[in-house]
């Protein structure tokens, strides 16, 4: 191993690594900040009736940005798509900062979703093409840290900015970070070349992505209308509109946990969705059931972010020490540890803190390592598609599961159950997802875990 391969911050990788980290931090901070300032936005723009679409529009646009750009990357490389994605995200930030009504705000969120989905897919591709196999665990650990760090400070900082000045400054403040990221990373992106896949036109995939977006939209609308009959009808139509394109867009066998890449993506989508949705409902449980303040709930959730950051860094060292041979076990252990958080609604706050720390360890193990394994199995010419699949698992599945969890609460309360009982049912649904994720993780092929061919894996495809 050459000395240049020992660190993601060595001269060869420094600019790209910092650029990637800043891009991820910008997207993560923006997403979490909107959660904090959304009530102020809706109030100022007289759009409380459209409140939910601030988030749903972002998710639906992100689906298109993620799935379409993966195929473009595999044909033309990541440089141009990354540039356009940055411009879309910036345009969305400017439109949000200057929005005069709720419809413009929702449109700006669509631009941000398109840009964010495409940006993150390009970032995953750059990781696949630029870093050797022995460094991918480290850069993906840094990726996870960059994404989760805003969860510790983002909501508080955004709330402070909104209180002291205006929520509009939250959007303006992200622009300088994106500018620095572009200056550092674009030169490296332009040097990246992908192997041509020789596939037919991606127009059918684009239509499938649009169908998935419409199906998901109907599904989410239907969930918000449950337990009414029309809501049930919308959910059923939306499910059909989701399943058909999912079978076409994802690797064959993903929905049935087929061995290899399908099992990796199923594992990742399920455990990350369960984790993200649980964090959402944890805050509700701590405030409304346990009676603590929002700031205290935020600190408890931040404890998971802290342990995630630490273990994401440490797992890179473990990966280097065992040359990837322990990746499969780290994924299974990480997913198993995530089951700890599902009993929080019925235990004490002190136990909740411990559960969050353990859950952070779990996600810090499973999330970056599953990405490393996916790239090791991507094969030649599939970096863009694999990147799109990973980003899709990180964005689409959590959005849908959070919607399902919310509908579970609504239906339980309509049936006369208490909030605590409804939360227990929702957590039980999350636990079911974790169990299926563990089953899927046992079906990840062992062939390319820890046995990457140095002649094929980790050779940066860079043209100097």
N, C-alpha and C positions, 0 to 999 in steps of 0.2 A: 504494500500500500504506500502510495506516495505521500509526501508530507502535505501536498495540496489537498488531499482527500480527508484530512483529519479534522477539519473544522469548516462549518458553514460560513464562518467569518474570515476565512483565509482570503488573500487578495483575489483569487480567481472567482470567488463566490460572493464577496462582501457586498457589492452594490446590489446584486440581485436579491440577496437575502434580506438586506435592509428594506429594499423596495417592496418585496413581498410582505414583510412584517407590517410596514406602514399601510399598505393597501388593505390588508386584513383588519388591522386596527380601525381604519377609517370606516369600513363597512360594518364592523361589529359595534363601534361606538354609535354610529348613526341609527342602527336598528334598535339598540337598547335605549338610546336617548328619546326616540319617538315614543316608546312605551311610557316614558315619564311625562313628556310634554303634550301627548295627544289630547288629554282633557282640556288643556289651555288652548290648543289649536282649535278644537271643536267649539269651545266657548266663544273665542274671539271671532271665528268665521261663521258663527250661527249655524253650525252643522252638526249638532248633537245626534240628529236622526241618522246621519251618515257616518257616525263614529267608527263603526266596525270596518268600514271600507278603507280606512287609513291603513289597516293591516292586511286585509284580504286582497286588495289591489296589488300591493307589493308582492305578496306570495304568488298570485296568479301570473303576474308579469315575470317574476323570477323563474317560473317554470319554462316559459318561452325562451328567455335569455340563456338559461342553462342548457336546454336540450338542443337548441338550434346551433349555438356557437360551437359545441363539441364537434359536430360534423364539419363545420367550416374550418376549424383548426386542423383536422386530419387531412384537409385538402390544401390549405394555404399557409399553415403555420399560425402561431399565436400572436404575432406582433400586431398585425392590422386589427384583428378582433379585440385585442386588449386596448388598443388606442380608441376604437369606437366605443367600447364599453366604458372607458374612463370618461369620454365626452358625454355619453348618455347619463352617467351617474352625476356628473357635474351639472349638466342641464337640469336634471331633476332636483338637485340641491338648490340651484338658483331659483327655479320655479317655485319651490316650496318656501324659500326665504322671502319671496316677493308676492306670494299668493294673496289674492284679494277675496276669494271665496272658497268654499269647500270643494267645489268641482275642480278648480285649478289645483288645489292641494292633492286631491285624489289622482289627477292626471300626473302630477309631479311624482307621486309615489309609484306610479306605473313606470315612469322613466327610471327611477331609482332601482326598482326591482329588475328591469331589463338589464341595466348596467351592472348591478351587483351580481346577478346570476352569471352573466358573461365574464365579469372580472374574476370571480372566484374559480370558474372553470379554467380560464387562462392561467391563473396562478398554479392550480394543480398540474396543468400541462407543463409549465415551466419547471416545476419540481421533478416531474417524471423525466423530462428531457435533459435537464441541466446537472442534476446531482447523481452521483453513483449510488448504488444500492446501499452501501454502508453509511451514507450520509442522509438517506431519506428519512430514517426514523428521527434524526435530530432536527431536520428542517420542518418535518410535519409536527414534531413536538413544539417547535418555536411557533409554527402556524397556529396550533391549538392555544398556546399561551397568548399569542397576539389577539386571538378572537375572544378569549375568555377574560383577559385583563380588563377590558372596558366594562364588564359586568360588575366589577368591584367599585369602579369610580364613575362610570358613565351615567347611571341614573342620578346620582347625587350631583355631579357636575352640571348635567343638563337642567336639573331642577333649580340649581343655584343661578345659572345663567338666565333661566326663564323668570325667576323671582326678581333678580337684580336689574335685568335689562329687558329682554324679550325672547320668546322661544325662537324667533327668526334668527337670532345670532348663533343658535346651535347649528343650524344648517350652514351659515356663512363660515363658522369656525372650522368646519371639516375641509374646506377647499385648500388651505395651505398644506395640509397633510397629504392630500392627493397630488398636489403639484410636486412636492418633494419626492413622493413615490414614483411619479412618472419620470422625473429627471434621472433617478437612479436606475429604474428597472427597464425602461424602454430600450436603451442601447443593448442590454443583454437579451431582451425579447427579440430584437431584430436579428440576432445571430442564430436564433433557434430555428432548426429545420425539422420537419416531420417527414417520415416515409409515406409516400402516397399509398393509400389503401386500395385504389382502383375500384371503389364502390360506385354505384350509380348515383344519379342526382339525389340530393337530400331533400327535394321538394316534398316527397311523400312523408318524410320524417317531420318536416315543418308543419304539414297539415295534421299529422298525428299529435304534435305538441299543442297545436291550437285546439284540437278536439279535447285533449286532456285538460287544457286550461278551462274550456267551457264546462266540461263535466265536473271538474273540481269546484268551479264557481257555483253550479247548480247544487252540488252536494253540500257545500258550506251554507248556502242560502237555506236549503232544506233543513239542515241541522238547527239553524237559528229559529225555525218555525215549529219545531217539534214541541209538544206531542200532537200537533194538529195533523189531520189527514193529508192536507196539501203539502205539508212539510215532509211527510213520509213519502209521498209520490215524488217530490223533488229529489229526495235522498236516493231513491231507487233509480231514477233516470240518471242522476249524477254518477252513481256507482257504475252503471253500464258505460257511461261516457268516459269513465276513468279506466276501467279494466281493459277495454279494447285497445286503447293506445298504449297502456302500460305493457301489454304483452308484445307490442311491436317495438317499443322504444328501449326497453330494458333487455339485457342479455336473456336469451331463451332459458326458461327454467327458474328465473328469479322468484316468481310467485309461488313456486313449488319447492323452493330451497334446494335446487339441483347443486351437486358438488362443484367446487371450483369458484369461478368469478360470481355466478349467481348467488351462491351461499354467502360470499363475502358481502355483497351489496345488501342482501336480505338481512344479514346480521347487523350491519351498520345502520341501515334505515330503521330497524326495529328498536335497537337499544338507544339510538340517539333521539328518536321520537319519544320513547318512554321517559328518558331523562329530561328532555326539554319540557314536556307536558307536565311532568311531576313538579319541576321547579315552579312552573306557573301556578299550579294549584297549592303548592306548599305555602306560598305567601298568603293566599286566601285562607288556608287552614290556620296558620299562625296568628293572623290578625283577627279573623272572625270567630274562630273556635277557641284558640288559646288566649286571645285578648291582649296580645302585645302590640306595640306601636309599629307603623310601617318602617320606620328607620331601623328598629331592632330586627324586624323580619328581613330587611335588606342585608344587615350584617350577617345573619345566619346563612342566608343564601350565598353571600360572598365567601363564607368559609369553604364551600365546595369549590368555588373558583380558585381559591388559594391552593388547596391541595391538588387540584387539576394542574395548575401551573407547575408545581413542584414535581409531580410525578411525570408530567409530560417531558420535563427536562431529564429526569433520572432515567426514564425508559430508553432514551437515546443512548445513554452510556451502557445500559444493560444489553441493548441490541448489538453494540460494537463489541462488547465483551464475549457474548456467545455467538457472534457472527450470524445472528438472526435465527438461531435454532430454537429459541424460546418464544418466538412470535405467536405461535398458535396457542400455547398455554397462557400467554399474557392476555390475549383476546378473551379467552374463555373465563379467566379469573376476573378480568375487568368487568365483563357483562354480569358475572355472578355477584360481584360486589354492589352493582347498581340496585339489586333487589333490596338492599338495606333500607332505602329511603321510603319504601311503600307503606311503612307502618307509622309514619310520623303523625297523622291526624289523631291517633289514639294513645300517644305517649307524651312524655314531658318535653319541655323546650330544651332541657339539657341533653336529652337523648337525641332530639332533632339535630342539634349541633354536631354531635358525634356521627349521626347518620349522614349528614351533609359532607363531613370530612371524608368519610369512607366512600361515599358516592363520587366525590371528586377524584379520589384515587382510582376508582373503577373507570370513569370516563377518560381520565388521563392515560390509562393503560390501553383501553380498547379503541379509542378514537384514532390516535395517530398510527398505531400498529396495524389496524385494519386498512388504513390508507397505504402503508408500505407494502403489505401483502397484495393489495389490489394492483399496485404498479408493477410488482414483480411478476404478475401473471398477465399483464396487459398485452404483451407480445409486440412485435414491430407494427408500426402504423396505427396503433390504437390508443395513443396517449390522450388525444383529445376526447375520444369517446369515454375512456375510463375516467378522465377528469370530470366530464359532464355527469357521469353516473354517480361519482362520489359527491359532487356538489348537490345533485338531485336528492340523494339520500339525506343530506344534511339540511335541506330546505323544505322540500315537498312533504316528506313523511311527517316531520314534527308539526307542520301547519295543519295537516289533516287530523292528526291524533289530538291536537289541542282542541280542534273543533268538535271532535267526537266526545272528548272529556267534558267540554262545556255542555253539550247536549245531554250527557248522562246526569249532570247536576240538575239541569232544568227538568228533565223527566222525573227524577227522584223527588224533587220538591213538589212537582205537580201531583205526585202520588202520595203526598203528605209526609214524606220522610224529612228528617232534620238535615241541616247543612252538613253536619259531621257524618251522618250516615251516607249522604250523597257523595261526600269526598272519599269515604271508604270504598264505595262501589267504583268510583273513578280510579282510585289507586289500584283496586283489584284488576281493572282493565289494563292498566299500565304493567302490572305484574305479569299478566298473561302475555303481553308483548315481550317482556324480558325472557320468559320461559321459552317462547318460540325462537327468540334470538339466540338463546343458549343452544337449542337444538340445531339451529342453522349453523352456529359456530363450530359444531362438531363435524360438519360436512364440508368445511373448508379443506381443499386439497392440501396435502402435506408436501407435494412434490416441489413446489417453488418456495416453501417457507424455510428459510435458512439454508437453501441450496441454490442460490442464484448463481448462474453461470457468469463469471467475471468477464467472459468474452462477449456476452450478450447484454448482461444487466449492468447498469451503472456506468456505461460509456457515454459521456455527454455528447449529444449530437449538436455540436457548435461549429459554425463556420467562421473562421477568423479572417 
